[in-house]
Amino acid sequence: MKILIFGASGRVGEILSAAARANGHELLTPSHAECDMERPASVGEYVLCHDMVSLVVNCAAISQVESCQENPLRAHVVNAMSPAAMALACRHTGARFIHLSTDYVLDGRRPGLKQTHARCKPVNIYGMSKVEAERQVTENNAEALILRVSWVCGNPHKPSFVEHVLAQALRGEKLFAAADQDSLPTHAQDIARVILSPQLEGVSGVLQVTSCGEPMTRYSGARIALEHACMVGALSQMPHVEPQRVCNMDRFRAPRPAHTAMDNGDLLALGVSMPDARVCIDRAVDDYLRYIRG
Ligand SMILES: NC(=O)c1ccc[n+]([C@@H]2O[C@H](COP(=O)([O-])OP(=O)(O)OC[C@H]3O[C@@H](n4cnc5c(N)ncnc54)[C@H](OP(=O)(O)O)[C@@H]3O)[C@@H](O)[C@H]2O)c1
């Protein structure tokens, strides 16, 4: 199958591209420079010009919450208007469209696992731009599939909180992690597997793609990662992790939703398995250790 992937240089896009190539698919992976999502009309044109493609996957976004907060217009154009243009163009070419969204579309006021139909009331610009994308993609292309993912880990080239805390621990640095915000991690390899899985053919609407388990804080996630690193001998002893409140974390200038762990029952019901959150983190640790050891 010929697949067009936007954002192939990103955390998810890189892993998806490798998995798709390994499965024998032919890829088209325009770079940021070749197809700038700040120009939605040209993004739509790009899709229309490549009408031999069977599947278009959008992994591109401004995914840094602070960047979105600093430039809301740019966030809206890249995160919402360009995906809307892709969805519309796919409707014309007949290609299937899969778009990545986030748990940050949820307001996250109440603890517990959130269902797909839970109220979307984002607390920051990033979340607002992604809700708008969900709305416009669905409106422009009723057959599009939107995958909400959360706390993506598992790409050693593009470290996330699991890889960061491990790298800091290996350097002997002081460790801090938020203890008052919970969600569930998603391994990038699992996202790629879901996107390429035959069980999702013909499925449309919103699906929540995350590991299984109870909501966990980054503090708990960091401890799981470090315990595993100790168990496999990468660390000689369990380092101390200082629990922090999100509001006291200087680098977090935009508000964060508190409780955004998503229920993945709809995905499991389609016959797609997802690992437990602990397994997901352990795998990300193993992947990172393999990467840094060459
Ligand atoms: N990372 C997470 O924890 C997380 C959590 C929930 C949801 N998500 C969602 O999952 C998806 C993938 O996230 P990710 O972590 O893989 O993101 P990422 O690592 O930040 O990658 C973003 C990709 O988008 C491209 N991009 C950014 N601005 C662009 C523009 N103006 N024109 C063209 N390309 C542009 C980047 O290209 P360059 O690098 O060349 O600029 C990069 O390939 C996103 O939709 C994100 O919202 C991520």
The ligand as an SDF file (V2000), in Angstrom:
LIG
                    3D

 48 52  0  0  0  0  0  0  0  0999 V2000
    4.2910   13.5170   22.3230 N   0  0  0  0  0  0  0  0  0  0  0  0
    3.2560   13.2530   23.1120 C   0  0  0  0  0  0  0  0  0  0  0  0
    3.4100   12.9190   24.2920 O   0  0  0  0  0  0  0  0  0  0  0  0
    1.8480   13.3300   22.5580 C   0  0  0  0  0  0  0  0  0  0  0  0
    0.7760   13.1400   23.4450 C   0  0  0  0  0  0  0  0  0  0  0  0
   -0.5210   13.1880   22.9540 C   0  0  0  0  0  0  0  0  0  0  0  0
   -0.7420   13.4330   21.6090 C   0  0  0  0  0  0  0  0  0  0  0  0
    0.3040   13.6360   20.7730 N   0  0  0  0  0  0  0  0  0  0  0  0
    0.0030   13.9010   19.3610 C   0  0  0  0  0  0  0  0  0  0  0  0
    0.6280   12.9130   18.5700 O   0  0  0  0  0  0  0  0  0  0  0  0
    1.0530   13.4770   17.3270 C   0  0  0  0  0  0  0  0  0  0  0  0
    2.5390   13.2190   17.1330 C   0  0  0  0  0  0  0  0  0  0  0  0
    3.2420   13.8240   18.2060 O   0  0  0  0  0  0  0  0  0  0  0  0
    4.8350   13.7460   18.2940 P   0  0  0  0  0  0  0  0  0  0  0  0
    5.1950   13.6900   19.7330 O   0  0  0  0  0  0  0  0  0  0  0  0
    5.3510   12.7070   17.3480 O   0  0  0  0  0  0  0  0  0  0  0  0
    5.2160   15.1860   17.7460 O   0  0  0  0  0  0  0  0  0  0  0  0
    6.6680   15.7690   17.4370 P   0  0  0  0  0  0  0  0  0  0  0  0
    7.7330   14.8040   17.8360 O   0  0  0  0  0  0  0  0  0  0  0  0
    6.6990   17.1440   17.9980 O   0  0  0  0  0  0  0  0  0  0  0  0
    6.6870   15.8370   15.8410 O   0  0  0  0  0  0  0  0  0  0  0  0
    5.9130   16.7860   15.1840 C   0  0  0  0  0  0  0  0  0  0  0  0
    6.0940   16.6350   13.6960 C   0  0  0  0  0  0  0  0  0  0  0  0
    5.3530   17.6820   13.0770 O   0  0  0  0  0  0  0  0  0  0  0  0
    6.1880   18.3510   12.1520 C   0  0  0  0  0  0  0  0  0  0  0  0
    5.7830   19.7400   12.0410 N   0  0  0  0  0  0  0  0  0  0  0  0
    5.6610   20.6600   13.0230 C   0  0  0  0  0  0  0  0  0  0  0  0
    5.2890   21.8470   12.5030 N   0  0  0  0  0  0  0  0  0  0  0  0
    5.1510   21.6470   11.1620 C   0  0  0  0  0  0  0  0  0  0  0  0
    4.8060   22.4870   10.0650 C   0  0  0  0  0  0  0  0  0  0  0  0
    4.5160   23.7910   10.2370 N   0  0  0  0  0  0  0  0  0  0  0  0
    4.7850   21.9480    8.8230 N   0  0  0  0  0  0  0  0  0  0  0  0
    5.0880   20.6580    8.6190 C   0  0  0  0  0  0  0  0  0  0  0  0
    5.4440   19.8050    9.6130 N   0  0  0  0  0  0  0  0  0  0  0  0
    5.4770   20.3090   10.8680 C   0  0  0  0  0  0  0  0  0  0  0  0
    7.5820   18.2150   12.7310 C   0  0  0  0  0  0  0  0  0  0  0  0
    8.5320   18.4240   11.7100 O   0  0  0  0  0  0  0  0  0  0  0  0
    9.9200   19.1770   12.0760 P   0  0  0  0  0  0  0  0  0  0  0  0
   10.5050   18.4110   13.2280 O   0  0  0  0  0  0  0  0  0  0  0  0
   10.7120   19.0780   10.8330 O   0  0  0  0  0  0  0  0  0  0  0  0
    9.5370   20.5660   12.4660 O   0  0  0  0  0  0  0  0  0  0  0  0
    7.5420   16.7660   13.2390 C   0  0  0  0  0  0  0  0  0  0  0  0
    7.7930   15.8760   12.1750 O   0  0  0  0  0  0  0  0  0  0  0  0
    0.6540   14.9460   17.3860 C   0  0  0  0  0  0  0  0  0  0  0  0
   -0.5840   15.1090   16.7810 O   0  0  0  0  0  0  0  0  0  0  0  0
    0.5300   15.2370   18.8710 C   0  0  0  0  0  0  0  0  0  0  0  0
   -0.3820   16.2810   19.1150 O   0  0  0  0  0  0  0  0  0  0  0  0
    1.5970   13.5770   21.2120 C   0  0  0  0  0  0  0  0  0  0  0  0
  1  2  1  0
  2  3  2  0
  2  4  1  0
  4  5  1  0
  4 48  2  0
  5  6  2  0
  6  7  1  0
  7  8  2  0
  8  9  1  0
  8 48  1  0
  9 10  1  0
  9 46  1  0
 10 11  1  0
 11 12  1  0
 11 44  1  0
 12 13  1  0
 13 14  1  0
 14 15  2  0
 14 16  1  0
 14 17  1  0
 17 18  1  0
 18 19  2  0
 18 20  1  0
 18 21  1  0
 21 22  1  0
 22 23  1  0
 23 24  1  0
 23 42  1  0
 24 25  1  0
 25 26  1  0
 25 36  1  0
 26 27  1  0
 26 35  1  0
 27 28  2  0
 28 29  1  0
 29 30  1  0
 29 35  2  0
 30 31  1  0
 30 32  2  0
 32 33  1  0
 33 34  2  0
 34 35  1  0
 36 37  1  0
 36 42  1  0
 37 38  1  0
 38 39  2  0
 38 40  1  0
 38 41  1  0
 42 43  1  0
 44 45  1  0
 44 46  1  0
 46 47  1  0
M  CHG  2   8   1  16  -1
M  END
$$$$
